[in-house]
Each structure stands twice: as C-alpha cells, then as structure tokens.
C-alpha cells in the first residue's frame, strides 16, 4: 500500500498531509480530524479502506497541531475561517476536484461550516462522524452525562466551572474519568496510531473551543448550525456510538434536519467507533462510498 507524506504552503505556514493508496477512478476521501488540535493520527486505522476499496484516502494535520505549523504566538489565527481556508488550499493544491468528505468531532463541525457557508463544489458525499450541529445542545447533553458520574466528581467539575480553575487535581481526575467513558480509553492493546504520542494543539483547542468538551467558551461558542443543515442536500452519513459524546439526541437532531441523510449507531462505542469497531466501520464506508460515487 503506497503511503506518501509531504507538506504544502498555507499562508505563512505549512500544512502536513498524508495520502494512502493511488489516485484512481474513484473520488478520494478527505478526512478532517477533531479537536481543534487533535491531529490525524487516529485516522491511520482507516488505511485499510484504501486497500480494500481501491480508493485513495487523504488526511492532514490542521494548522495548530501535529506535523503542521503551530503558530501559538499568533492565537488569533485559530478560527473556523482559517481552517476552512486551509481545507480549500489543500483541495486546490492537490487537485481534489471530486471528493467524499469525512469529518470527525470538530472535523464534522468544520465540514458543516464548509458546506453551509461556502457551498463547495465536487462533494460526492458527506460523512459526519460523532459530531454536532449545535454547541449549546452539545453542552447541555454533556452536562446531562456528567450527572452519571460519582457525586464527588460531579462536584469537582461544577466547582471548576464556577471558579474557572481547570487545573485542580480533583477536576482533572473527574474529567479524565468522563472522557474515558465517552471518548476512548487508551490501553496497551489499542491500535498503534492511537497509542502513538502526538503533538496536540492545546492552544488551538482552548482558543477555539474551551477548557474541556462541555464548556464551549472559545470563538466557536456560538456555533449553531442545526437550522442551516437544510441547505445540505449532499448525501450524508451520520455515525456515532451509544456511549459517545455525540449522544443519540445530538446525532438524531442532525439526522432530522438533514434532508438526505442516514444514521448508523454503533453499539458499545464512544467517540471513535472507527477505532473501536474498525472492520465494521470500514465495511460501512465501502458500501456507502460506492453507492454514492
């Protein structure tokens, strides 16, 4: 399987990208990672998609993390407008005229912003993986999930939000427990790309989103696209897990408001069903992509 890594210029910076497989007759899949600032690493579990489906996949590190430039001394650059321009730059420089677009978590938000506000051409289909159309609904649902934590952990999170002290040990322990339950607990048996140390974009995350998943107070705090989803007529596949940060209500809200969508719910999965049930996820993608080419 042919894997190619390189960088392309973007503004005064560099965007790292990684392609798997050769470009053929099928439109490639472009992958948008989460965060902001999570890096492409976990997407490498989908490399087998390129081989099984004879289709190129393209992943990249968004500005602010991974192997791309990390201009933390200019945090004002970490906005949705910058990251959309970066995606457009990638498409232009790599001649990605016809693509399928998959966004996970924040990457799905980026895909929704791109589709609703920029009306791009050449998007064969959209895959929204464990993402959201409303920051306020997301926060409300996650605070509901917090109520299932032990009472002392609930109190630590509540105290941190009241005092805005997100470095307290009790809060950090409670938040870690919450994330282990609803994202993915990494163990020695986890796939190597997930275990691999990454260069995370902490500044990008804090500036754009906030101190944690359930306190969106960065510049994306007013992200509200539920009503705008009606503009997206592109075939859209929504995927999520039963134990996901993207709760069934969050996923159903997107499905109900997208005019041409279907939703696949993965049992006993958190925020990354493609990591927890890779084979099942790849098979779903192959069927979806080939019926929408």
LOLO-314945 format. One line per 10 residues: number of its first residue (from 0); their letters; for each residue x, y, z of N, C-alpha, C, O, CB. Coordinates in steps of 0.02 Angstrom, whole numbers. Glycine has a CB too. Example, Ala and Ser with C-alpha at 12.3 -4.5 7.8 and 13.67 -1.06 7.14 Angstrom:
2
0 = AS = 660 -284 390 615 -225 390 660 -165 390 712 -166 423 565 -224 452  642 -112 354 684 -53 357 645 2 394 670 57 402 704 -30 286
***
This chain:
293
0 = XXXXXXXXXX = 42 -59 0 0 0 0 45 62 0 89 69 42 -48 0 62  33 106 -47 75 165 -55 54 220 -7 -3 243 -8 72 189 -128  102 242 35 89 297 81 138 354 66 198 343 60 96 273 155  111 413 60 152 472 42 138 527 91 80 542 107 137 495 -31  192 559 116 186 614 164 222 675 137 276 669 107 214 594 233  193 733 147 225 794 123 193 854 158 149 846 200 219 800 45  215 913 141 184 974 166 169 1020 107 202 1016 54 229 1010 218  120 1063 116 104 1114 66 102 1182 101 85 1185 160 35 1098 30  120 1235 66 117 1301 98 46 1324 108 2 1313 66 155 1352 56  35 1357 164 -30 1387 179 -17 1451 219 13 1449 273 -77 1337 219
10 = XXXXXXXXXX = -40 1507 192 -23 1572 222 53 1576 230 90 1564 182 -60 1583 291  77 1591 290 150 1591 302 173 1527 335 226 1524 366 170 1651 345  132 1474 329 144 1414 368 146 1352 321 148 1358 260 89 1405 421  145 1294 353 147 1231 316 92 1185 342 81 1180 402 216 1196 321  57 1152 296 8 1101 314 36 1032 295 51 1019 237 -60 1114 278  41 989 344 63 920 332 4 878 308 -52 885 333 93 888 397  16 836 257 -36 790 235 -7 720 222 53 712 212 -71 817 172  -51 671 221 -32 601 212 -83 568 167 -143 570 181 -27 563 281  -60 538 113 -105 503 67 -91 428 71 -34 407 80 -98 528 -5  -144 389 65 -139 316 66 -172 290 2 -229 305 -12 -174 286 130
20 = XXXXXXXXXX = -134 250 -36 -160 224 -99 -149 273 -156 -132 331 -146 -233 207 -92  -161 248 -216 -152 289 -276 -218 319 -298 -271 291 -287 -121 247 -333  -214 376 -330 -274 408 -358 -298 366 -417 -259 350 -462 -259 481 -379  -361 349 -417 -390 309 -471 -454 340 -496 -462 401 -495 -402 238 -448  -498 298 -520 -561 322 -548 -611 343 -494 -657 382 -507 -592 269 -593  -603 316 -434 -649 332 -380 -628 397 -346 -569 409 -335 -652 275 -329  -676 439 -328 -659 500 -291 -626 483 -224 -649 438 -189 -723 543 -279  -572 517 -207 -539 503 -143 -581 527 -84 -629 564 -92 -470 536 -141  -561 505 -24 -594 526 38 -545 572 75 -488 553 88 -614 465 83  -568 631 92 -529 678 132 -555 676 203 -615 680 215 -533 751 103
30 = XXXXXXXXXX = -509 668 251 -526 660 321 -509 722 362 -454 748 358 -490 598 350  -557 746 400 -548 805 442 -549 783 515 -599 759 541 -604 858 429  -492 791 549 -486 767 618 -519 813 668 -539 869 651 -413 758 636  -525 790 729 -559 826 781 -514 875 818 -459 892 796 -589 779 829  -540 897 875 -503 945 916 -546 1006 930 -596 1002 967 -438 965 881  -527 1064 900 -469 1076 859 -404 1057 895 -396 1068 955 -467 1149 837  -358 1030 856 -292 1015 883 -278 942 898 -231 927 934 -282 1052 943  -319 896 872 -311 826 889 -259 789 847 -229 741 871 -377 791 882  -247 810 786 -201 780 737 -232 720 702 -283 693 724 -135 759 772  -200 700 647 -228 648 603 -218 577 629 -249 530 603 -198 653 535
40 = XXXXXXXXXX = -176 568 681 -150 501 698 -202 446 699 -192 393 668 -119 505 765  -259 457 734 -307 403 742 -339 382 677 -365 326 672 -361 424 791  -337 425 626 -366 408 561 -326 353 525 -351 323 478 -370 469 518  -265 341 548 -224 290 514 -253 220 521 -235 175 483 -154 291 542  -300 211 569 -333 145 573 -377 133 512 -397 76 500 -376 141 637  -391 185 474 -433 178 413 -391 167 351 -418 166 295 -475 240 404  -325 157 358 -283 145 300 -308 86 257 -303 87 196 -211 131 322  -336 36 291 -358 -23 255 -415 -7 207 -428 -45 159 -380 -77 304  -450 48 219 -503 69 172 -475 79 102 -505 60 52 -537 133 197  -416 110 99 -385 123 34 -371 58 -3 -381 53 -64 -320 162 42
50 = XXXXXXXXXX = -347 8 33 -330 -56 2 -392 -96 -16 -396 -123 -71 -285 -97 49  -439 -100 30 -499 -140 19 -543 -112 -36 -575 -149 -73 -539 -146 83  -544 -45 -42 -591 -13 -88 -555 16 -149 -586 47 -192 -629 41 -53  -489 6 -153 -451 33 -209 -466 108 -218 -482 131 -273 -466 -5 -274  -461 144 -162 -480 215 -161 -429 253 -118 -413 232 -63 -552 224 -134  -406 308 -144 -358 348 -105 -393 383 -47 -449 408 -54 -324 400 -151  -359 384 10 -382 424 66 -329 476 84 -269 462 78 -399 380 128  -351 534 105 -306 590 118 -323 618 187 -380 637 200 -312 645 63  -273 621 229 -281 650 295 -228 704 305 -175 702 272 -277 596 352  -242 751 349 -192 803 360 -199 830 431 -250 820 464 -201 861 309
60 = XXXXXXXXXX = -145 863 454 -147 896 519 -166 969 508 -132 1005 472 -78 890 556  -219 989 540 -241 1059 533 -191 1105 569 -157 1085 615 -313 1068 563  -189 1166 545 -145 1215 575 -154 1217 650 -210 1223 675 -158 1285 544  -98 1213 687 -101 1216 759 -86 1151 794 -87 1148 856 -168 1238 779  -72 1097 756 -59 1033 788 -19 987 743 -9 1001 684 -124 999 809  2 931 771 34 878 732 98 900 697 139 935 726 -13 850 682  103 879 634 163 895 595 155 959 554 199 977 516 178 837 548  99 993 562 89 1058 529 117 1113 573 137 1102 630 14 1070 514  118 1174 546 142 1231 585 97 1242 646 37 1231 643 145 1294 541  128 1265 700 91 1278 762 106 1350 784 149 1361 826 110 1226 818
70 = XXXXXXXXXX = 71 1398 755 86 1468 770 53 1492 834 12 1538 833 63 1513 712  71 1460 891 39 1477 954 53 1549 976 17 1576 1019 62 1429 1008  104 1580 947 118 1650 963 70 1698 928 70 1758 941 190 1668 945  29 1670 883 -23 1709 849 -90 1673 857 -119 1651 807 -6 1720 773  -115 1666 918 -175 1625 930 -237 1652 895 -286 1616 887 -189 1621 1003  -235 1715 874 -294 1743 840 -307 1709 773 -360 1718 744 -284 1818 829  -258 1670 749 -267 1636 685 -311 1574 692 -335 1548 642 -199 1616 656  -321 1550 753 -359 1489 765 -434 1502 763 -466 1507 815 -339 1457 832  -460 1507 702 -531 1520 692 -558 1472 639 -520 1442 602 -544 1593 671  -624 1466 636 -655 1423 585 -639 1448 515 -632 1407 469 -731 1420 595
80 = XXXXXXXXXX = -633 1513 506 -617 1540 439 -549 1517 416 -540 1499 358 -620 1617 440  -500 1517 462 -432 1493 444 -434 1421 424 -404 1402 373 -384 1503 503  -468 1379 462 -468 1308 448 -507 1290 385 -491 1242 351 -497 1269 508  -558 1329 368 -593 1319 304 -546 1338 247 -542 1302 197 -658 1362 301  -511 1394 253 -464 1414 201 -409 1362 192 -386 1350 136 -432 1482 218  -388 1330 247 -337 1278 243 -363 1218 204 -328 1189 163 -315 1257 313  -426 1199 216 -457 1144 179 -462 1162 105 -447 1121 62 -526 1128 207  -483 1222 90 -488 1244 20 -419 1244 -13 -413 1225 -71 -519 1314 16  -368 1265 24 -300 1265 -2 -276 1194 -18 -244 1182 -69 -252 1299 48  -292 1148 27 -273 1078 16 -307 1051 -47 -274 1019 -88 -293 1035 77
90 = XXXXXXXXXX = -371 1064 -54 -407 1040 -113 -377 1069 -178 -368 1033 -227 -482 1059 -108  -362 1132 -175 -335 1165 -235 -266 1138 -253 -253 1123 -311 -332 1241 -225  -222 1133 -205 -153 1113 -219 -147 1040 -237 -102 1020 -275 -109 1128 -159  -192 998 -210 -189 926 -226 -239 907 -280 -248 848 -294 -202 885 -163  -270 957 -311 -318 946 -366 -373 897 -346 -388 849 -381 -280 919 -429  -403 912 -289 -456 869 -263 -523 897 -285 -560 926 -245 -452 865 -185  -538 886 -348 -599 915 -377 -662 878 -355 -712 909 -338 -595 915 -452  -659 812 -355 -715 770 -333 -693 730 -273 -646 691 -278 -741 724 -391  -726 738 -217 -707 702 -156 -768 681 -115 -822 708 -123 -660 746 -113  -756 632 -73 -801 620 -16 -767 652 44 -706 650 50 -814 541 -5
100 = XXXXXXXXXX = -807 682 88 -779 720 144 -803 690 210 -863 687 223 -799 794 139  -755 668 251 -771 638 316 -742 682 371 -682 694 373 -744 566 321  -785 705 416 -763 744 473 -784 713 538 -841 694 547 -790 815 468  -735 707 584 -750 677 649 -746 731 703 -698 769 706 -701 619 665  -797 734 747 -800 781 802 -793 852 776 -834 874 736 -745 765 854  -742 890 798 -733 957 770 -726 955 694 -749 1001 660 -670 990 801  -696 902 667 -690 896 595 -758 894 560 -765 919 504 -651 834 577  -808 865 594 -876 866 567 -906 935 570 -943 955 524 -920 817 605  -891 972 623 -913 1042 627 -883 1082 569 -918 1121 537 -893 1073 695  -819 1071 557 -785 1105 502 -818 1088 435 -827 1132 393 -710 1086 500
110 = XXXXXXXXXX = -835 1025 426 -869 1004 365 -937 1038 357 -956 1059 303 -877 928 363  -974 1043 412 -1040 1075 411 -1033 1150 395 -1070 1176 354 -1076 1066 478  -986 1183 426 -973 1254 412 -955 1263 338 -981 1308 305 -915 1281 456  -912 1220 314 -889 1223 243 -948 1214 196 -955 1252 148 -836 1167 230  -991 1165 209 -1047 1151 166 -1100 1206 168 -1126 1227 116 -1079 1085 184  -1115 1231 228 -1169 1279 236 -1149 1350 215 -1190 1386 185 -1193 1280 307  -1088 1370 230 -1068 1440 220 -1028 1452 156 -1025 1508 132 -1028 1462 278  -998 1399 129 -954 1408 71 -980 1373 8 -955 1386 -46 -885 1382 87  -1028 1329 16 -1061 1295 -41 -1010 1267 -91 -1012 1284 -150 -1108 1344 -77  -966 1223 -67 -913 1197 -112 -941 1151 -165 -993 1119 -156 -861 1161 -71
120 = XXXXXXXXXX = -906 1148 -220 -924 1102 -274 -883 1038 -268 -829 1037 -237 -912 1136 -344  -909 985 -297 -871 923 -302 -872 879 -240 -830 835 -234 -802 939 -317  -920 890 -195 -926 846 -136 -976 791 -152 -1036 803 -154 -948 886 -72  -951 731 -164 -994 675 -183 -1039 653 -125 -1099 639 -135 -951 616 -206  -1010 650 -66 -1049 634 -7 -1013 660 54 -954 678 52 -1061 557 -2  -1050 662 109 -1025 687 172 -1033 633 225 -1085 600 228 -1063 752 193  -982 623 266 -986 577 322 -973 617 385 -918 644 395 -936 517 315  -1023 622 428 -1018 659 491 -1011 609 548 -1059 576 567 -1081 705 501  -951 605 574 -933 554 623 -930 584 693 -886 624 709 -866 521 604  -977 564 735 -977 585 806 -968 660 813 -923 683 849 -921 549 844
130 = XXXXXXXXXX = -1010 697 780 -1003 770 779 -1067 804 803 -1107 772 837 -985 794 709  -1076 867 786 -1131 906 814 -1150 963 768 -1110 985 727 -1112 933 883  -1212 986 775 -1235 1044 738 -1250 1103 784 -1268 1156 760 -1296 1027 697  -1243 1093 850 -1259 1145 898 -1215 1140 960 -1215 1090 995 -1333 1141 919  -1176 1193 972 -1133 1194 1032 -1175 1194 1096 -1156 1163 1145 -1086 1255 1030  -1231 1229 1095 -1272 1233 1155 -1304 1166 1172 -1307 1147 1230 -1327 1287 1147  -1329 1130 1121 -1357 1064 1133 -1304 1016 1157 -1316 976 1202 -1391 1037 1069  -1245 1019 1126 -1188 977 1146 -1172 987 1220 -1165 939 1258 -1126 993 1102  -1166 1050 1241 -1150 1065 1310 -1205 1040 1357 -1191 1013 1410 -1140 1141 1319  -1267 1050 1338 -1323 1028 1379 -1323 952 1387 -1333 927 1442 -1390 1050 1348
140 = XXXXXXXXXX = -1312 916 1333 -1311 843 1335 -1252 817 1376 -1259 768 1414 -1308 814 1264  -1194 848 1369 -1136 825 1407 -1144 839 1482 -1121 800 1524 -1072 858 1381  -1176 895 1499 -1190 907 1569 -1241 857 1597 -1240 840 1656 -1216 979 1580  -1285 833 1554 -1330 778 1575 -1290 715 1589 -1303 680 1638 -1384 764 1520  -1241 700 1546 -1200 640 1557 -1158 645 1620 -1145 596 1654 -1154 628 1496  -1135 706 1635 -1095 716 1695 -1133 694 1758 -1102 673 1807 -1075 791 1701  -1199 698 1756 -1240 679 1814 -1237 604 1830 -1260 583 1882 -1312 699 1802  -1208 565 1784 -1200 494 1796 -1132 478 1829 -1119 420 1848 -1206 455 1731  -1090 528 1837 -1026 519 1871 -1037 514 1947 -1090 535 1971 -977 576 1855  -990 487 1984 -995 489 2058 -1004 561 2082 -979 608 2051 -931 458 2091
150 = XXXXXXXXXX = -1040 569 2136 -1060 635 2159 -1000 681 2171 -1003 741 2158 -1101 629 2223  -944 652 2197 -886 694 2210 -854 719 2145 -825 773 2144 -834 655 2252  -859 679 2092 -833 701 2028 -878 754 1997 -853 802 1967 -826 641 1980  -943 746 2003 -989 798 1981 -973 865 2016 -971 917 1984 -1062 778 1995  -961 861 2081 -947 921 2120 -882 954 2096 -878 1015 2092 -943 905 2195  -831 914 2081 -767 941 2059 -774 977 1993 -743 1030 1983 -715 885 2053  -813 949 1947 -824 982 1883 -864 1046 1892 -849 1097 1861 -860 934 1834  -916 1042 1933 -958 1102 1945 -916 1158 1977 -923 1216 1959 -1017 1084 1991  -873 1140 2023 -830 1188 2057 -782 1220 2007 -770 1281 2009 -791 1155 2115  -754 1180 1963 -707 1206 1914 -741 1255 1867 -711 1306 1849 -676 1148 1873
160 = XXXXXXXXXX = -803 1240 1848 -839 1285 1803 -857 1351 1838 -857 1404 1807 -902 1252 1777  -872 1347 1903 -890 1407 1941 -829 1452 1952 -833 1513 1946 -920 1389 2008  -772 1421 1968 -712 1459 1985 -667 1471 1925 -620 1511 1928 -673 1424 2038  -681 1436 1871 -640 1438 1811 -568 1414 1826 -520 1437 1794 -638 1509 1781  -562 1369 1873 -498 1338 1889 -499 1267 1862 -526 1221 1892 -484 1338 1967  -470 1259 1803 -470 1194 1770 -404 1157 1777 -387 1113 1737 -487 1203 1696  -366 1176 1829 -303 1141 1843 -305 1103 1910 -257 1069 1928 -246 1191 1844  -361 1109 1945 -368 1073 2009 -366 998 1999 -395 972 1951 -434 1094 2042  -332 963 2044 -322 891 2037 -387 851 2036 -393 804 1997 -280 866 2092  -434 869 2078 -498 833 2081 -536 842 2016 -566 794 1992 -540 858 2141
170 = XXXXXXXXXX = -535 902 1988 -567 914 1923 -534 872 1869 -568 840 1829 -566 989 1905  -468 874 1866 -432 838 1813 -447 763 1816 -455 731 1764 -356 849 1820  -451 735 1876 -468 664 1884 -539 650 1860 -551 600 1826 -459 642 1958  -585 694 1879 -655 685 1859 -663 691 1783 -699 651 1752 -700 736 1894  -629 739 1753 -634 749 1681 -604 690 1643 -630 668 1592 -598 814 1661  -548 664 1669 -518 605 1638 -565 545 1640 -571 509 1591 -452 588 1673  -598 535 1696 -647 480 1702 -704 489 1652 -724 442 1618 -675 477 1774  -728 551 1646 -782 566 1599 -760 551 1527 -797 520 1489 -804 640 1605  -700 572 1509 -675 562 1441 -662 488 1427 -675 464 1372 -611 603 1429  -638 452 1476 -628 380 1468 -694 345 1453 -696 297 1414 -595 349 1531
180 = XXXXXXXXXX = -747 368 1485 -812 337 1475 -842 352 1406 -874 309 1376 -860 360 1529  -830 412 1381 -868 434 1322 -825 446 1260 -853 459 1206 -904 496 1339  -759 444 1266 -717 451 1207 -687 383 1191 -713 346 1150 -661 504 1217  -630 367 1223 -597 303 1211 -541 296 1261 -498 340 1265 -570 297 1137  -540 244 1299 -487 233 1348 -429 197 1314 -436 140 1292 -513 193 1409  -373 230 1310 -315 201 1275 -280 152 1321 -264 167 1379 -266 257 1252  -268 91 1295 -232 40 1332 -174 14 1289 -165 36 1232 -279 -19 1352  -135 -32 1317 -79 -61 1279 -103 -102 1219 -64 -117 1174 -37 -105 1325  -168 -120 1220 -196 -160 1165 -226 -115 1110 -247 -140 1058 -249 -208 1192  -228 -51 1122 -257 -5 1073 -214 -3 1010 -154 -16 1014 -264 67 1103
190 = XXXXXXXXXX = -243 13 952 -204 17 890 -146 66 897 -152 117 932 -249 37 831  -91 51 865 -30 92 871 -41 165 855 -16 208 892 23 65 826  -78 183 802 -88 255 787 -122 293 844 -111 352 853 -128 263 724  -164 257 882 -199 289 938 -152 297 998 -156 346 1035 -262 247 958  -108 248 1008 -61 250 1064 -3 297 1051 28 323 1098 -34 180 1078  13 310 988 71 349 970 67 420 999 15 452 996 79 353 894  122 444 1026 124 511 1053 112 561 996 143 557 943 191 525 1089  68 609 1009 53 659 958 70 728 983 76 740 1043 -21 655 937  77 773 936 87 843 953 18 876 952 -6 898 900 137 879 903  -12 879 1011 -80 906 1015 -81 982 1015 -33 1014 1038 -113 880 1077
200 = XXXXXXXXXX = -134 1010 991 -141 1082 987 -180 1110 1046 -238 1128 1038 -174 1103 922  -149 1113 1103 -183 1136 1164 -207 1208 1157 -263 1225 1176 -137 1129 1224  -164 1251 1129 -183 1321 1122 -240 1328 1072 -288 1364 1085 -122 1363 1098  -236 1293 1016 -289 1295 966 -356 1273 996 -408 1303 984 -272 1251 905  -354 1219 1036 -414 1193 1068 -444 1244 1116 -504 1258 1114 -399 1128 1105  -402 1272 1159 -427 1320 1209 -454 1384 1177 -504 1411 1199 -372 1336 1259  -420 1408 1126 -441 1470 1093 -507 1459 1056 -552 1501 1060 -386 1495 1045  -512 1404 1020 -571 1393 977 -629 1362 1014 -686 1380 1002 -552 1350 918  -616 1315 1060 -670 1280 1093 -676 1297 1167 -726 1325 1188 -661 1205 1085  -625 1281 1206 -629 1296 1278 -587 1249 1318 -545 1213 1290 -700 1292 1301
210 = XXXXXXXXXX = -596 1247 1384 -554 1207 1428 -570 1132 1429 -529 1092 1450 -559 1233 1498  -629 1115 1406 -649 1044 1403 -706 1036 1353 -726 1085 1322 -670 1018 1475  -730 976 1346 -781 963 1295 -848 996 1310 -886 1012 1264 -790 888 1287  -864 1005 1374 -932 1026 1392 -936 1101 1410 -988 1124 1431 -956 985 1450  -880 1137 1403 -880 1209 1418 -857 1248 1357 -802 1275 1357 -835 1225 1480  -899 1251 1304 -878 1287 1243 -881 1363 1253 -935 1393 1248 -923 1267 1185  -824 1393 1267 -821 1465 1279 -769 1499 1235 -755 1558 1244 -806 1479 1352  -741 1461 1187 -694 1491 1140 -732 1525 1084 -792 1539 1090 -647 1438 1112  -696 1539 1028 -729 1576 974 -780 1534 935 -814 1560 891 -678 1602 926  -786 1470 951 -838 1428 922 -899 1421 967 -943 1380 955 -810 1359 906
220 = XXXXXXXXXX = -902 1462 1021 -956 1454 1070 -1025 1466 1039 -1075 1439 1064 -945 1502 1128  -1028 1506 986 -1093 1521 955 -1105 1479 892 -1145 1497 849 -1098 1595 937  -1070 1422 888 -1081 1375 832 -1151 1345 837 -1164 1303 880 -1026 1319 832  -1196 1367 794 -1265 1343 794 -1287 1334 720 -1304 1383 687 -1314 1393 832  -1286 1272 697 -1300 1258 626 -1358 1211 615 -1368 1188 558 -1238 1231 594  -1396 1195 666 -1450 1147 658 -1499 1168 603 -1515 1128 559 -1487 1137 724  -1523 1230 605 -1570 1253 555 -1538 1258 486 -1571 1247 435 -1598 1321 575  -1473 1274 484 -1438 1281 420 -1427 1214 385 -1412 1213 325 -1372 1315 431  -1435 1158 421 -1424 1092 391 -1470 1080 331 -1454 1040 287 -1434 1037 443  -1526 1114 330 -1573 1106 274 -1542 1125 207 -1565 1104 155 -1636 1149 287
230 = XXXXXXXXXX = -1488 1165 210 -1454 1185 148 -1413 1128 117 -1397 1130 58 -1408 1244 163  -1397 1077 158 -1353 1024 135 -1395 968 102 -1426 928 137 -1311 996 194  -1396 967 37 -1433 914 1 -1387 856 -19 -1411 805 -43 -1467 943 -61  -1322 864 -8 -1274 811 -22 -1290 749 20 -1306 756 79 -1202 835 -8  -1287 689 -9 -1298 629 31 -1252 628 92 -1191 637 86 -1287 566 -11  -1280 616 151 -1242 622 213 -1253 561 256 -1309 540 270 -1262 685 251  -1197 532 278 -1198 476 325 -1177 501 393 -1123 530 401 -1151 418 301  -1219 491 443 -1203 509 512 -1184 445 549 -1220 395 546 -1262 545 547  -1127 446 585 -1108 388 626 -1094 412 697 -1068 467 708 -1046 352 596  -1112 370 745 -1099 386 815 -1102 323 856 -1123 270 831 -1149 439 842
240 = XXXXXXXXXX = -1082 328 919 -1083 270 964 -1135 280 1019 -1155 336 1035 -1015 259 995  -1157 225 1048 -1208 229 1101 -1181 264 1163 -1220 293 1202 -1232 159 1120  -1115 264 1174 -1085 294 1233 -1046 358 1216 -1004 380 1254 -1039 244 1269  -1061 385 1158 -1024 440 1128 -1037 506 1163 -1089 516 1194 -1042 446 1055  -988 553 1158 -1002 623 1174 -1058 648 1129 -1101 687 1150 -939 666 1166  -1057 625 1067 -1112 637 1021 -1169 591 1041 -1174 535 1016 -1091 626 945  -1211 614 1086 -1264 571 1112 -1316 556 1057 -1317 591 1006 -1299 605 1172  -1357 505 1066 -1409 491 1017 -1452 552 1000 -1474 560 943 -1452 435 1040  -1466 595 1049 -1505 654 1035 -1468 702 989 -1497 730 943 -1523 690 1101  -1403 711 1000 -1362 754 957 -1362 727 886 -1370 765 838 -1290 760 984
250 = XXXXXXXXXX = -1351 662 879 -1349 631 813 -1417 634 779 -1422 650 720 -1326 558 818  -1470 619 816 -1538 620 788 -1557 691 766 -1592 699 716 -1589 593 839  -1536 740 804 -1550 810 785 -1522 826 716 -1555 858 676 -1522 858 837  -1461 803 703 -1432 813 636 -1470 774 584 -1486 800 530 -1358 792 635  -1485 711 599 -1521 668 551 -1590 696 534 -1611 694 477 -1527 597 579  -1624 723 584 -1691 751 573 -1690 814 530 -1739 829 496 -1723 766 640  -1635 850 531 -1632 914 497 -1594 912 430 -1596 960 392 -1600 965 541  -1561 857 416 -1527 848 352 -1576 815 303 -1603 762 319 -1462 806 359  -1588 844 245 -1639 817 200 -1621 752 165 -1665 718 138 -1655 868 149  -1557 733 165 -1535 674 127 -1483 636 168 -1426 628 147 -1506 694 58
260 = XXXXXXXXXX = -1505 611 226 -1457 579 272 -1482 512 297 -1541 496 296 -1443 625 330  -1433 473 321 -1449 413 360 -1400 410 418 -1346 438 416 -1444 348 315  -1421 374 471 -1383 374 534 -1369 302 553 -1415 260 555 -1423 411 590  -1306 288 568 -1286 222 592 -1258 229 663 -1211 266 675 -1232 190 544  -1289 193 710 -1270 196 780 -1231 133 798 -1256 77 789 -1333 204 826  -1171 142 824 -1127 85 841 -1134 69 916 -1121 111 959 -1053 101 823  -1154 8 929 -1166 -14 998 -1101 -19 1036 -1050 -40 1010 -1202 -81 999  -1103 2 1100 -1046 -3 1146 -984 34 1120 -928 12 1132 -1029 -76 1158  -994 89 1087 -939 130 1062 -945 200 1090 -999 226 1102 -938 131 985  -886 231 1100 -884 301 1121 -875 346 1060 -909 339 1010 -828 312 1171
270 = XXXXXXXXXX = -829 393 1066 -821 448 1018 -784 427 954 -780 466 907 -785 504 1051  -758 366 953 -719 343 895 -738 273 874 -697 227 881 -644 347 910  -799 262 849 -819 195 827 -771 165 774 -763 105 771 -889 196 799  -740 208 734 -694 183 682 -631 153 713 -596 114 680 -675 239 633  -616 170 776 -560 138 812 -585 76 849 -551 25 849 -529 188 862  -643 81 880 -668 26 921 -696 -31 879 -693 -89 900 -720 51 968  -725 -16 821 -753 -68 777 -730 -53 706 -771 -39 662 -831 -71 783  -665 -56 695 -635 -34 632 -663 -73 572 -683 -43 522 -560 -42 634  -664 -139 577 -687 -179 520 -759 -163 500 -775 -156 442 -680 -254 536  -801 -158 551 -872 -142 539 -879 -72 508 -920 -61 464 -912 -147 604
280 = XXXXXXXXXX = -838 -26 533 -842 43 508 -817 47 436 -847 81 395 -799 90 553  -762 12 421 -735 13 353 -785 -18 304 -795 7 249 -668 -25 350  -817 -73 324 -867 -104 280 -925 -56 266 -949 -52 210 -893 -170 312  -947 -21 318 -1000 28 309 -978 83 260 -1017 102 216 -1019 60 377  -917 108 268 -892 160 223 -888 136 151 -906 172 105 -824 184 246  -863 75 142 -857 49 73 -925 46 39 -932 67 -18 -825 -21 74  -975 20 74 -1042 16 45 -1070 86 31 -1100 98 -21 -1090 -22 93  -1059 131 78 -1084 199 70 -1051 234 11 -1085 262 -32 -1073 240 134  -985 232 9 -947 269 -41 -962 244 -112 -971 283 -158 -872 264 -27  -964 178 -119 -975 150 -186 -1046 162 -212 -1057 162 -272 -961 76 -185
290 = XXX = -1093 172 -167 -1161 187 -189 -1172 262 -200 -1225 282 -225 -1211 161 -137  -1121 302 -183 -1127 375 -192 -1074 403 -239 -1069 463 -246 -1123 410 -125  -1035 360 -270 -984 383 -319 -1017 413 -381 -982 435 -427 -938 325 -339
***
